[in-house]
């Protein structure tokens, strides 16, 4: 028994030594193989070691810009009285079209109303709840560009506001400063407001938007949803965006920096801490950030600001009274035999272009000898010239080169009648509001053709006075009045004559083609008793 136990113990010891020896050999072989592979790779590789940038670098840059700019960015709070809100009609679009389309409709779609937030702020105001009037409160942003209190913002932020108040970053809670409007520009949706303060204000520096490239970092600063001092980061996604067809003075910088209702009027800033745009609109189906925002370039902003703060507080632009296809189409050039230039699609009757002999189908190729190939180039050149000055236009007609001299006109006055819109400029010869509280213009042949109205019929509503009889019966700018109390209205004189015969207490019935409707849609009656 003892001998057997000794043999088993010896066998177990031999087995253990065998395993240990095998492991030792395996480890040794693995080590040798591993060293061999490392040595082989080391001889062939010439790769440089990878390094990482400091995670603080970009973060510090953003925070430094934010600290620099935030004191100059303000929260704008506006209040306005809106009557008959339950009967207000929506717009037909934001284009510069003949039926009275305006930027207000565009921003109503994208921001939910003037100023960004929109919506009623509770009942009250003149007349009380029973009159249908409410106090509408809206929020927006702005940026101080002059230490004396001049602030840049959007026109739709302050438009029709009864009261404008501004809050600075370091103001105590509840403290706001009353502001007044210095000037507004409908074409670019820009406005300048001013607050009176006893000390110099921190200002933002304007940069050059032309220096920005797609892919450059930018920051958007403002008060989205009333959250003052909000900073978001993104890049320049695109340049030269035309987001409202027909708006010749609005090409935008597109960015993916988060812009929301309330950001409107705030600055878009480059990595040098300079304002290169004013945040103006968002593209969204939900009225909230969807990754596509638009800012008006600083190059345009500076030009408009300098005129709005000038003696006349308005923007003057030249025009010759033509229209052309906003979207370049090679087929037009092929059909009209023009290799390069701007082919005229319409000439406003009585305009400088009409007087100079320009016709539909002519292709403008030069302005004072300088070549033009796109409509935007032509508009930029002509608009920058003073009304009353002359310009030499070279053009092609039926393949033959010709030249004519054109006297520049004031764009606002030239197109106000055709568009049936108040361009924000006074015209001494313009008709005054009637007892109905409405200003009308004769429908021109060109307008009648575009609006599908018999030539020589009707007058277009240019303006409706707030609180007037016309507003009470829901008559709106851009509507076409065809008859008043069964009497045809084909001119301003017809309208004034009929109006003069009506007295307080009489019934008045307008036969109207509503703005944006077609002949197939028919006409409607708008009626009431004259107060």
Beta strands, then each sheet from edge to edge (+ up, - down):
strand 1: 73-82
strand 2: 120-123
strand 3: 134-146
strand 4: 150-154
strand 5: 163-167
strand 6: 177-185
strand 7: 190-195
strand 8: 205-206
strand 9: 217-222
strand 10: 230-241
strand 11: 252-255
strand 12: 267-269
strand 13: 274-282
strand 14: 293-297
strand 15: 318-319
strand 16: 322-324
strand 17: 342-347
strand 18: 363-367
strand 19: 370-371
strand 20: 390-397
strand 21: 400-407
strand 22: 409-410
strand 23: 438-442
strand 24: 459-464
strand 25: 480-484
strand 26: 487-488
strand 27: 507-513
strand 28: 524-529
sheet 1: 2+ 3- 1+ 5- 6+ 7- 4+
sheet 2: 8+ 13+ 12- 9+ 10- 11+ 14-
sheet 3: 15+ 22-
sheet 4: 16+ 17- 18+ 19-
sheet 5: 16+ 17- 18+ 20- 21+
sheet 6: 23+ 24- 25+ 26-
sheet 7: 23+ 24- 25+ 27- 28+
end
